Amino acid sequence: MTAAPTSAIVTAALTLKPAAPEHFDLAFTATTQPCPWPKAYGGDLVAQAAAAAMRSVTDGKSLHSMHSYFLRPADIGAEVRYEVEVVRDGRGYSTRQVRGYQNGKALYVCLANFAAGEPGGSFHAEPAGEIPAPETLPSSAEYLAERTGGTMTDESKAYWRGGRGFDMRHVPGPVYLTVDGERSPHQAVWVKPFDALRAVEGLTDAQRDLAALAYVCDYTILEPVLRVLGLAWADPGLVTASLDHVMWFHRPAETADWLLYAQEAVAADAGRGLGTGRFFTREGRHLATVVQEGMIRPA
């Protein structure tokens, strides 16, 4: 019997071990998680850096933004050492720089900013248009059950079906093997952990949930660009890579129920594509915004 998919890969990615710093003020190590590609998943790096930065802030401020660059590919199943520089601690805001090192070289760098919060006006964008409820849509496992093609292997099919820690349901349809639906610059993905996220040492549950959003956001953020270009993940010869990434956290993250990840392709040219995404609760509360540029190299 095949084991039921779980969210354990997410909390495993977020589990850090304190280490002796070599460059900055604090250091932690974390392990990149299994995936069927030549390089580790970029969301590992973003989420692990977020966790490292959060563990360096002890006065109650909350992470509100991250600005990241991916410098080199990371090895799969190998440790990355995250060095945290305490750039500034103020009454209202704090700033950290985080660099990830592997094999003696920097492969990731980000600036992370934290806010104490204060009274002010409140506004949030709302999802555009009517989106089908997640319960009415096929899971990745159901969608891929009888499908084959392209470069998809049994390993990559298993990963798409249940190896990413989150159930993902696409509107209008996935871009695994072909572009299912219109070649439109818009798509949406409902996401939810396969089961309740486990506790992560050194993080509160709220911090863990925020880092989990940072983890899952990278899986599909470039898909609207692929969609509008008529490309699918399993196209022979297609190569993609994350280049830079920005994420703003507007409100506390929530992972107990489905979240809508509404996405849009903004630009594609010269081998690069830019995508944006916004996370909403089922009730329409806007939790976070993502912008990412990636290399997109068709065959």
TAQUI-V930442 format. One line per field, one symbol per residue. phi: phi as a letter, one per 20 degrees, with the letter a starting at -180 (. if undefined). psi: psi as a letter, one per 20 degrees, with the letter a starting at -180 (. if undefined). A space follows every 10 residues. Layout:
phi = ???
psi = ???
This chain:
phi = .ffffcegff fffeeddgbf fdccecbbdb dfefbedfcf fffgffffff fffffedddn fdfdbcccce ebfdfemcfd ededdefacd febcccdccd cblmcfcbbb dcdccfnbfr fcbbfcgeme dgfffedffg fffegddbql efdgffffff fbedncfcce ceafcfdbee ofedfdbcce cagfbgfffc gncffffgff fffffffefc fefffggfem dcgefgnfcc bfdbbcbdde bgfccfcfde decbedbbal nccdccbcec fgenfeebcc cbdcfccff
psi = ppqqqrjhhg hghioqpqrp qihbhqqqqq pqqqqkrirq phhggghhhg ggghiiojji qqpiqpoqpo hqqqqpkqqp popppngqoa ghqqpqpppp qpkjqpiqqq ppqqqhqrqr rpqqrqqprp pqqhiiqqrh gggigjqrrb jprhghghgh hjjjipppoq ohrrkghroo aqmqjqrqpp qpqhrpprqp piqrhggghg hhghgihihj hihhggghik qqhjppippq qpgrppppoh rpqpjhrqpp npqppgqpqk jqqpqqqppq rhijpogqpp pppqponr.
